[in-house]
Amino acid sequence: MPSYDFEVWQGDSALHRVKGVELEKPAHAWEHVNALASRFNMPGCRIAVKDECGDIAILVGARTAKQMLAAAAA
């Protein structure tokens, strides 16, 4: 099962990192992005999801993620 790293950034500072999260499907990363966006819902916060090679799979602002996921749920 592939693993992903989740990082929350504000400017050039990393506020939070979670490494090696195993996900059955890459789409399941959005559940984790939603949780991080709720926790770090501040101006300028970005959430990066990196695959096992270190490549960015998802890069989204925390507020944008919340809006996207709310719209998808409606």
Order of alpha helices (4+ residues) and beta strands (2+ residues): beta-beta-alpha-beta-beta-alpha
